[in-house]
């Protein structure tokens, strides 16, 4: 019988494998599509992404999270969530189909009518896979979830690349998303042992509703928070401007998703399983925070360091504007996985109301700030977005602190050594390589030097998380 520590380690490994391969594939296909498509193509997709995200949240209504939070969910509970998702998915797609002209009018972009109706088909594909995903997630079947996502990414991105090459412009991006959802849903069915029946316990829906509705509202608000720039840029600026920002956001998101996906494969399930032992639960949280900080600060600050060289070499000088945005966004991207962990901890403690309130407050603050500042230009909006998300790390911590014995000094001890080490390494690397003019040489030398210096600093400091990570990876290699 595997211990909780072993299950967590395996989950982190497969979460990391899944996200590592996905981000590598995202890098390759992101470069291909970035070279084939224009900023305005990405801008059109960015204008409607928020509607798909909100629709998916409404379709699920927080019940998948409620299933994961249930200690021993029954088949009838999964059935209730499955049939609820099917019903909601169909209703929401019909509503969005007829709302497409309104979305196009809001953005003053007639092309969005047909694009919306095609892009939103993914909602119909996803509604039958939510319960299956919850089942695999609840049972820590991270390996199967990883396989499904990787295969879906390869096939959908390959088709999108061919379509972009053949001149289908923004339609290729919409097809990529729809295919990814369809293939991953089919594979979740393949890997899951559970099958839906008509044995439904709507008592679970009624019982879980007070919790799940807060998760639903929080999910919607989170999507709005993450896409507030795309929404307002689509309203007040052109598709070209929106596309440049969205390109920067997407590249930053690939890095943060690598870490977030790694820990989110296991954090909710593991934290729930030990929530009756507060001291142990806090110890698990702190270890996850240290792991996230150990990875996120060097990765995101390093990516910010090489953003200009990377953007120009990977997708061309036509995207140079986005490189500046990327530098700034990477700063708040470094703390996002830690903020997510703190938020998930609150959910595991049943504090969905606190999670919802914090998310709502951040969303309102961002929207008000952006509406006031949009007249000062995109650069000011991006910088404000970064500052607000940095500050919100401490808001999440405040509420975790109220529910635990976790102190500010402890949190700073958990994250600041990695933050300071990464920032120092990037400063030294940037200074040493500042006179290199060849972009390829500059990119490679900065990546190599930063990696070597960060590893050396961690070794000299005797970082326990480095030793544990190295030992685990060596054991996995020996077992192969």
Secondary structure, DSSP 4 states (H G I P E B T S, - for coil): ---HHHHHHHHHHHHHHHHHHHHHHHHHHHHHHHHHS-HHHHHHHHHHHHHHHHHHHHHHTTHHHHHHHSTT--HHHHHHHHHHHHHHHHHHHHHHHHHHHHHHHHTT-TTHHHHHHHHTTHHHHHTTTHHHHHHHHHTT-HHHHHHHHHHHHHHHHHHHHHHHHTT-THHHHHHHHHHHHHHHHHHHHHH------S---HHHHHHHHHHHHHHHHHHHHHHHHHHHHHHHHHHHS-HHHHHHHHHHHHHHHHHHHHHHHHHHTTHHHHHHHTTTSHHHHHHHHHHHHHHHHHHHHHHHHHHHHTHHHHHHHHH-GGGHHHHHHHHHHHHHHHHHHHHHHHHHHHHHTT-HHHHHHHHHHHHHHHHHHHHHHGGG-HHHHHHHHHHHHHHHHHHHHHHHHHHSS--HHHHHHHHHHHHHHHHHHHHHHHHHTTT---HHHHHHHHHHHHHHHHHHHHHHHT-HHHHHHHHHHHHHHHH-
